[in-house]
Amino acid sequence: MLRYNPKLKERAKYLRNNSTLSEVLFWLQIKKQKLGYDFHRQKPIGNYIVDFFCSELMLAIEIDGVSHNDKVKYDKTRQRKIENLGIRIIRFRDVDIKQNLNGCLDFLKDWIKENTPPSASGVLLS
């Protein structure tokens, strides 16, 4: 079980209720195990909150908008600390979700196929 800072619960709830358009579009495609795995939105992990998280795959998905342009150093440190917990991170740009959602989903499906043993319980739907 991954630990998290309990002070982040309210912030995560706020972020879930105030999602960006890209986050909403992406969530509609991955929620309710549509890809064969259970993803959560705005999941606290350690002292951070990731946009989407699947514990079975130990995978975080981040959607980076323009607000990340000024946080390159912070994002690198944050990503390194999350990866040190054994979590892999996929990053999509906000504009790519809006302009090429299917391409982003195809990339994610391919990543899941390549990084999931055949005996895993999740079933990837085409």
N, C-alpha and C positions, 0 to 999 in steps of 0.2 A: 504494500500500500504506500502510495506517495503522500508525504506530509506536505502541508501547506500552512501558510500564515492565516489564522482564522480572521484576522482583521481584513482580509481580502474578500470575504464572502459578500459583504454588502456592495463592494465595488464591482464584483463579478455580476451580481444581480442587476446593478445599474447598467453595466455594459450589455447584458443580454436584452434588457428592455430598451436600449438606445443603440441598436446595431446599425452599422453602415449598410448602404444598399448592397454592396458586394458581399458582406457577411450574410445578409438575408438571402440573397440569390444562391450563394453557396450552400447555406444551411438547408434550404428547401430541397437540394439535390442529395444531401448525405444523411438527413435525419431518418429516424425510424429504420435503421439498418438497411437502407436502400443499397448500400454497397456491400452488405453482408456483415458489417461490423457496427457496433454501437459507438457513436461519436457524441461528445458533450460540447456545449458552447461555453465560451468564457470560463474555462476551467482553471481554478487556482492550483498552482504547482510551486512549492517552495515559497519564495517571495514574489512570484510573478503570476500573471494570468495569461494563458494562451487562448487564442481565438477558438480553436477546436482541438479536441483531444480524444484519442481512442486508446484506452488502457490495454486492450488485448494486443494491439499492434505496437504499443509504446510509441505512438506517433502523435506529434503536435503539428497542426497546420496553422500557419500565420498568413494573414492577408494584410499586406503592407500598402498603406495609402501614402499620401503626400506628407502626413505627419511624421513619417519615419525618415524623411530626407535629412532632418536635422539631428537624428538620433543614431547615427551609424555606429559610433563607439559604444553607446549604451546597448544597442541591439546585439552587437557582437559579444559583449560581456554576458548579457542575458542569455543568449543562445548557448554559449559555452557552458554556463552553469546548468541550464536545463539538460543539455546533452550529457553532462557529467552524471546525471541521474539515470542514464541509459535510454533517454528519450531521443528519438530522431525527429527532425524538424523539416517540413516542406514549407517553402515560402512561395506565395503567389502575389503578384502585384495587383492592386485594386483595379487598375485599368484592364488587366488581362482577364479578370473575372467578368468585368462588364462587357468586354469586347469579344472574348473567346472562352466562355464558360465551358463549352463542350470540350475544348482542347485541354483546359485545366483538369476537368473530370477524367478525361482519357489518360492524362499524365498520372493522376492519382490512382486510377485503376491499374495501370501498368506497374506503378510502384508497389502496390499491394501484391500483385501477382508475383513480382520479382523478389519480394521480401517476406513472403509468407510460406512456411513449409506446407507441402501438400496435405499433411495431416491436421492442419489447423481447422478449428470448428467453423470459422466464418466462410460463407459462400459468397463469392463475388458475382454479382449479377451484371450481365452485359448491358 
